[in-house]
């Protein structure tokens, strides 16, 4: 029995959790057995034995310097990066809620590792002052670097990687996911493409503007959603979120978002050497994710949002920077306190 049969509008947040619309996946849930409440509870409360594998929830990122390239050169360097796929194959989907739970907590992707170090040849630009054509070219070139990092884990796990295009827009834009707001970045599951608002840097803390790889970290987070989509994590989470209570649904959304933060950290850790990013620059990326935590944006310490607290987002980004194991980013097996 197919779990997700067609497309129905279901809004989920983009990079900034309070802008009310982000990447959107449309889906229709076919009639299927309603899972017992314990299945949802199990997802929210994993075995205590898994807690030791999860990142600290402290608001700090302490990346280590990348090791020298191996004698044979950068990893996955013979991979022929494909062009953007504007007509990608459909997203993989679970057939039952039980399978959806397995794809969230025990996805084959978690048994893989990102290659590191990886060569990234994109030309650096002043993203805060670049023209729209310059920014469009830069971010689409970045997709090639992201593919070189994520192709191998997805392929090893039995999934088909797809290279998204990046559309840079001004004001708002209408997509297959509906109208997207200004000052945000979005992965649209309906067309599997990425959208980046030209004015997004205006919401970045002034102390971080001009720092290298701030914009790129945002786009890496959105590509993290693409990784989730191509590995059936995204659809599985949306299916469970729709069936859950408001509080459980928010927690599931936070698990999805902090995992994308972790995936962004893994990408940046893999290209650190070839782009000569300093530890200070990577620490600034951590500060960026902290600054857009639900509690930080609202000014409410215990705010229950859909993207995660600043401390959680920074911690998961740090985990990605420090580990090549995709399983380290398994936020769906994390205890609730790690995904606040």
C-alpha positions in Angstrom: 0.0 0.0 0.0 1.5 3.4 -1.1 1.9 5.9 1.7 2.3 9.0 -0.4 0.4 8.8 -3.7 0.2 12.3 -5.1 1.0 15.9 -4.2 -1.0 17.9 -1.6 0.1 21.3 -0.2 1.9 21.0 3.1 4.0 23.9 4.2 7.2 23.5 6.1 9.8 26.1 7.1 12.8 27.2 5.1 16.1 28.4 6.6 14.5 30.9 9.0 11.8 29.3 11.1 9.7 32.4 11.7 9.0 33.4 8.2 6.0 31.2 8.0 6.8 29.6 4.7 9.8 27.7 3.4 10.3 24.6 1.4 7.0 23.0 0.7 6.3 19.4 -0.3 2.9 18.6 -1.6 1.6 15.2 -0.8 -1.5 13.1 -0.4 -1.6 10.4 2.3 -3.5 7.3 1.2 -5.7 5.5 3.7 -3.6 3.2 5.8 -3.7 1.6 9.2 -3.4 4.2 12.0 -0.2 3.4 14.0 -0.5 2.8 17.7 0.5 5.8 19.9 3.5 4.0 21.1 5.1 4.2 17.6 5.1 8.0 17.8 6.3 7.9 21.4 9.2 5.6 20.4 10.2 8.0 17.7 10.3 10.9 20.2 12.0 9.0 23.0 14.8 6.7 21.7 16.7 4.2 23.8 18.9 5.8 26.4 21.9 3.8 25.0 21.9 6.1 21.9 22.4 9.3 23.9 26.2 8.9 24.1 26.5 9.1 20.4 24.8 12.5 20.2 26.4 16.0 20.2 26.6 18.2 23.2 23.9 20.8 23.3 26.3 23.6 24.3 26.2 26.8 22.3 29.6 26.4 20.8 31.3 25.0 17.7 34.9 23.9 18.0 35.9 22.6 14.6 39.3 21.0 14.1 41.6 21.8 11.2 41.2 19.5 8.2 44.0 17.0 7.7 46.3 17.2 4.7 45.0 15.7 1.5 45.8 12.0 1.1 48.7 11.1 -1.2 46.2 10.2 -3.9 44.6 13.6 -3.8 41.1 14.7 -2.8 38.4 12.1 -2.3 35.7 11.4 -4.9 37.7 13.5 -7.3 37.0 11.3 -10.3 33.2 11.9 -9.9 31.8 13.5 -13.0 29.5 16.2 -11.5 26.2 16.2 -13.5 24.4 19.4 -14.7 21.4 20.6 -12.7 18.4 18.3 -13.1 15.3 20.4 -13.7 13.1 17.3 -14.3 14.3 14.9 -11.6 12.9 11.5 -10.9 10.2 11.3 -8.2 11.2 11.2 -4.6 11.4 7.8 -2.9 8.6 7.1 -0.4 7.7 4.6 2.3 4.7 2.3 1.9 3.7 2.2 5.6 4.2 4.2 8.8 6.4 1.4 10.1 8.7 1.8 7.1 8.6 5.6 7.6 9.8 5.2 11.2 12.6 2.9 10.0 13.7 5.4 7.3 13.9 8.1 9.9 15.7 6.2 12.6 17.6 3.5 10.7 18.0 4.9 7.2 20.7 3.2 5.1 22.3 6.6 4.7 23.4 6.5 8.3 25.7 3.6 7.6 27.7 5.7 5.1 30.3 8.5 5.4 31.0 11.7 3.5 34.3 11.8 1.7 36.8 14.2 3.3 38.7 16.2 2.1 36.9 17.1 -1.1 37.9 19.6 -3.8 35.6 22.6 -4.3 36.6 24.9 -7.1 33.8 27.5 -6.9 35.1 31.0 -7.4 34.7 33.2 -4.3 32.7 36.4 -4.6 31.5 39.1 -2.3 28.1 37.6 -1.8 26.8 40.6 0.1 27.4 43.0 -2.8 27.2 40.6 -5.8 24.7 41.2 -8.6 21.9 38.7 -9.0 23.6 37.0 -12.1 26.9 36.7 -10.2 25.2 35.2 -7.1 23.2 32.8 -9.3 26.4 31.6 -11.0 28.2 31.2 -7.7 25.5 29.3 -5.9 24.9 27.0 -8.9 28.7 26.3 -9.0 28.4 25.5 -5.3 25.9 22.8 -6.2 28.7 21.0 -7.9 30.8 20.9 -4.7 27.8 19.7 -2.7 27.2 16.9 -5.2 30.8 15.8 -5.0 30.4 15.5 -1.2 26.9 13.9 -1.1 26.9 11.7 -4.2 28.9 8.9 -2.7 26.9 8.5 0.6 23.5 8.6 -1.3 24.7 6.1 -3.9 26.3 3.8 -1.3 22.9 3.8 0.5 21.1 2.8 -2.6 19.5 6.2 -3.4 19.8 8.3 -6.5 21.4 11.8 -6.0 20.0 14.7 -7.9 21.6 18.1 -8.5 19.2 20.9 -7.8 19.4 24.3 -9.6 19.5 27.5 -7.5 17.1 30.3 -8.4 18.1 33.7 -6.8 15.0 35.9 -6.5 14.1 39.4 -5.3 11.1 40.2 -3.1 9.0 37.1 -3.4 8.7 34.3 -6.0 5.9 31.9 -7.0 7.1 28.3 -7.4 5.5 24.9 -7.5 5.6 25.1 -3.7 3.6 28.3 -3.8 4.7 31.9 -3.1 8.0 32.1 -1.2 8.8 35.0 1.0 11.6 37.5 1.0 14.8 37.1 3.1 14.8 33.3 3.2 16.3 30.3 1.5 14.1 27.3 0.5 14.3 23.8 -0.7 11.1 23.0 -2.7 10.2 19.3 -2.6 7.6 19.7 -5.3 10.3 20.4 -8.0 13.4 19.4 -6.0 15.1 22.8 -6.6 16.6 25.5 -4.3 15.5 29.1 -4.0 17.6 31.9 -2.4 16.3 35.4 -1.6 18.7 38.1 -2.7 18.0 40.1 0.5 18.7 37.2 2.9 22.0 38.7 4.1 20.0 41.5 5.7 18.8 39.2 8.4 22.3 37.9 9.2 23.7 39.5 12.4 25.9 42.5 11.5 28.8 40.9 13.3 28.8 38.0 10.8 28.2 39.9 7.6 31.2 39.7 5.3 32.5 36.5 6.9 33.3 33.8 4.4 30.8 31.0 3.8 27.9 32.4 5.6 25.7 32.4 2.5 27.2 29.1 1.5 26.2 27.6 4.9 22.6 28.6 4.3 22.6 26.9 0.9 24.3 23.9 2.3 21.5 23.6 4.8 18.9 23.7 2.0 20.9 21.0 0.1 20.7 19.0 3.4 16.9 19.0 2.8 17.6 17.7 -0.7 19.6 14.9 0.8 16.7 14.1 3.1 14.3 14.2 0.2 16.4 11.8 -2.0 16.8 9.3 0.9 13.0 9.3 1.9 13.7 11.0 5.2 11.8 14.1 4.2 8.6 12.4 3.1 8.7 10.0 6.1 8.9 13.0 8.5 6.1 14.8 6.8 3.9 11.8 6.9 4.5 11.4 10.7 4.2 15.1 11.4 0.8 15.2 9.8 -0.5 12.4 12.0 1.0 13.7 15.2 -0.1 16.2 17.9 1.1 19.8 17.6 3.9 19.3 20.1 5.1 16.0 18.6 4.9 17.5 15.1 7.0 20.5 16.2 9.6 18.1 17.6 9.7 16.1 14.4 10.2 19.3 12.4 13.0 20.3 14.7 14.6 16.9 14.2 14.4 17.4 10.4 15.9 20.9 10.6 18.8 20.2 12.9 19.7 17.2 10.8 20.0 19.6 7.8 22.2 21.8 9.9 24.4 18.7 10.6 24.5 17.8 6.9 25.6 21.4 6.2 28.4 21.0 8.8 29.6 17.8 7.1 29.8 19.5 3.8 31.7 22.5 5.1 34.1 20.1 7.0 34.7 18.2 3.7 35.6 21.3 1.7 37.5 23.2 4.5 40.9 22.2 3.2 40.4 23.0 -0.5 38.7 26.4 0.3 41.2 27.2 3.0 38.5 28.0 5.6 39.9 28.9 8.9 38.6 27.5 12.2 37.4 31.0 13.0 35.4 31.2 9.8 33.8 27.8 10.6 33.1 29.0 14.1 31.3 32.0 12.6 29.1 29.5 10.7 28.2 28.0 14.1 27.3 31.5 15.4 25.1 32.0 12.3 23.0 28.9 13.1 22.8 29.9 16.8 21.5 33.3 15.8 18.6 31.9 13.9 17.5 29.5 16.6 13.8 29.7 17.5 14.5 31.0 21.0 17.0 33.6 19.8 14.7 34.9 17.0 11.8 35.2 19.3 13.7 36.4 22.4 11.8 33.7 24.4 14.1 31.3 26.2 11.9 28.2 26.2 10.0 28.9 23.0 8.8 25.7 21.3 9.5 26.3 17.6 9.9 24.2 14.5 13.6 24.7 13.7 15.4 24.3 17.0 17.0 26.4 19.6 20.1 28.3 18.9 22.1 26.0 21.1 20.7 22.9 19.4 21.3 24.2 15.9 24.9 25.2 16.7 25.6 21.9 18.4 24.3 19.8 15.4 26.3 22.0 13.0 29.4 21.3 15.1 28.7 17.6 15.0 28.7 17.7 11.2 31.9 19.6 11.1 33.7 17.1 13.4 32.4 13.8 11.9 32.3 12.2 8.5 29.8 9.5 9.6 26.4 10.4 8.3 25.0 8.4 11.3 26.3 11.1 13.6 23.6 13.3 12.1 20.8 10.8 13.1 18.7 13.4 14.9 15.7 11.1 14.8 17.3 8.8 17.4 18.3 11.7 19.6 16.7 12.3 23.0 14.2 15.1 23.2 16.6 17.5 25.0 19.0 17.4 22.1 16.4 18.7 19.7 14.8 21.5 21.7 
